[in-house]
């Protein structure tokens, strides 16, 4: 799953949405994001997240797998396992175009870790996954221009 868009906002304003304390603005189903281990270089940091889908709440550990924060490029890669069935890896990259425009690149994958996970991913379909990516990117764009 991947997507790319141009956002009419400064790179720092967009990047601010990806700070741990602002994640609920772009991931409203994440109802808790508690630091467990925070490293100086950010990579290797771990957070306990709680995610609510309807009445069901999942708790899992998110690890920051990659991090870059320069004037012209921002990058964050995270990975986690949900319900022992899905391995999820997400990457968010921002590139400065100019003072008021930022390129946002999203990449990610869900991988079934067992029979149930693999079956559920097949039933969900690629079109549904792409819609989730598009909706997420639109939410980031909307929050960036507020």
N, C-alpha and C positions, 0 to 999 in steps of 0.2 A: 504494500500500500504506500502510495506516495502522492504528493501534491506540491504545487508551487504557486505562489501568488505575489503580487505587489501590493503593499500596504501603504496608504498615504499617511505615514507617521514616521517620526524620528526613530532610529534604531534603538535608542536607549528607552524610549517610551514603550516600544513593543517588548523589549527584553525584560522590562520591569514586570510584565505579566507572567514571566517564567520563573520569577523568584518564588521560593517555597511558600511564603506567606500569601502570595497573590494567586496561587494555583486554582483556588475555588472559582475565581472569575472566569477562567477558561476551561475548567473541568468541574462544572457544578455538581456532578455526581460524587466527587471526592469530598466527603464530609469531615475528614480529619487527615492531617498530614503532620505527624509528630516526629521530630528529629530523634534518632537513636544514636547515630555516630556521625559527626560532622568533621570533615577533614579540611585543613587549610587550603589545599589545592582543589577542593570540591569533589574531584573524582574519588570514588570510594566511599562517599557519604551515603548513609542509609537512613531511610525514613519509614515509619510505620504509617501506612495509608489505610483509610477505611472508605469504601466505595459503596454507595447505595443504589441498587437497581430495584425499583418498586419497594417491596417490604424487605427484600433480602439485603443483608449487609455483608460484604466480604472484607476481611482484614488481611493485609499482605505487606511484605517488605519491598520497598523500592530502593534500588542502588543506582547511584550516578556512575555511569560507565565511561563517560567522556564529557569534557568541559573545556570551553575556550571562551575567553571574554576579552576581545581586543576592540579597538575603536571602530574598525570596519567589518568585523565578523564576530558573531556570537554563536555558540553551539552548545547544546546540552543533549546528552544521550542517556536514557534511563532504561532499566530492565527490571522485570519482576515476574513472579509466578502467581497466578490466581487459581484458587481452588484445587491446587495440585494437578490441574488439567491443562492450563494454558501458560505458555511462556511468551511474554510480551516484551518487545524491544522497540522503543520509540526514540526518534532523533528529531530535534528542532534546530534548524540553522537559520540565522538572520544575517543578511549581507547588506551593508549600507550602499544605497544607490546615490543618494544625496541627503541633504539635511532634512528633507520632508518625505522621503520615500525609502522603503525597506523591502528587500526581497525576503520572503518567508518560504523556506523549504521544509517540508514534513516528510519523513520516511519512517516506516515502521513495519513490523510483522507480528503476527500471532501464530504460534506454532502449538499444535496439540502435543501434549506430553504423554498422553495415554490414549487408549482406544476411544474413550468417551470424548476427550478433548478434540481428537482428530475428526470424529464423526460430527460433533457439533459445529466445528469450523466448516466442514463440507456442506452441512445443511444451511449455514448462514449465507454462504455464497459471496463471490467477489463483488457483485454490485452493491450488496448491503454494506460491505466493508468500505467500499469507495465512498458511499454516501456518508458514513461516519466520518471519514477523513475530510470530506468537503464541508460538512457541518462544523467540525472542529476548526477548520481553517477560517470559515466565515465568522465564527465566534471570536477568534483571535483578532480578525480584522475589525469587527465591530467594537470590541473592547479597546483596541489600540487608538481608535479615532474619537473616543469619548472625551 
